Amino acid sequence: MTTTPALTSTPVKPLEPAPQARPGTVSRREQQPYPQARVIVLDDDVNTYQHVVECLLRHIPGMDPDQAWQLAHRIDTQGSAVAWSGPFEQAELYHQLLAAEGLTMAPLERI
């Protein structure tokens, strides 16, 4: 028959209170709005309407063919168009993807 060793109790250290702010100071966390940006495609003499439309459809979420053709037309007639706007990190991704496809891109525009 085996016996189990007796459990010995070890003293438990009391919890220390959380640090308090100095009297007279206000402890609050201010939230900064998440940075936003616009992805702007520029007109050039290299890319065709078809290529611009295909790139927009492939890389911009929620883009439908009619919107892509309207954007391509606006890029051609006005010199540029906002292809997407939203959180800065996503804008960086879409900007890089479109640039990698050969589209002429304006620098990301913070809003």
Backbone hydrogen bonds, N-H to C=O, Kabsch-Sander energy under -0.5 kcal/mol:
donor,donor_aa,acceptor,acceptor_aa,energy
25,T,22,R,-1.9
27,S,25,T,-0.6
28,R,26,V,-0.8
30,E,28,R,-0.7
31,Q,29,R,-0.5
32,Q,30,E,-0.5
37,A,86,G,-2.7
38,R,109,E,-2.3
39,V,84,W,-3.4
40,I,38,R,-0.6
41,V,81,A,-2.4
42,L,104,T,-3.4
43,D,79,G,-2.4
52,V,48,T,-2.3
53,V,49,Y,-2.9
54,E,50,Q,-2.6
55,C,51,H,-2.3
56,L,52,V,-2.5
57,L,53,V,-2.5
58,R,54,E,-2.1
59,H,55,C,-2.2
60,I,56,L,-2.3
63,M,60,I,-1.6
68,A,64,D,-2.5
69,W,65,P,-2.4
70,Q,66,D,-2.3
71,L,67,Q,-2.7
72,A,68,A,-2.5
73,H,69,W,-2.3
74,R,70,Q,-2.5
75,I,71,L,-2.9
76,D,72,A,-2.1
77,T,73,H,-2.7
78,Q,74,R,-3.0
79,G,75,I,-1.2
80,S,74,R,-0.6
81,A,41,V,-1.7
83,A,39,V,-3.0
83,A,81,A,-0.7
84,W,39,V,-1.2
86,G,37,A,-2.1
88,F,35,P,-2.8
91,A,87,P,-2.4
92,E,88,F,-2.5
93,L,89,E,-1.7
94,Y,90,Q,-2.6
95,H,91,A,-2.7
96,Q,92,E,-2.4
97,L,93,L,-2.6
98,L,94,Y,-2.5
99,A,95,H,-2.3
100,A,96,Q,-2.4
101,E,97,L,-0.9
102,G,99,A,-1.7
103,L,98,L,-1.9
104,T,42,L,-0.5
105,M,103,L,-0.6
106,A,40,I,-2.4
109,E,38,R,-1.8
110,R,108,L,-0.7
111,I,36,Q,-2.0
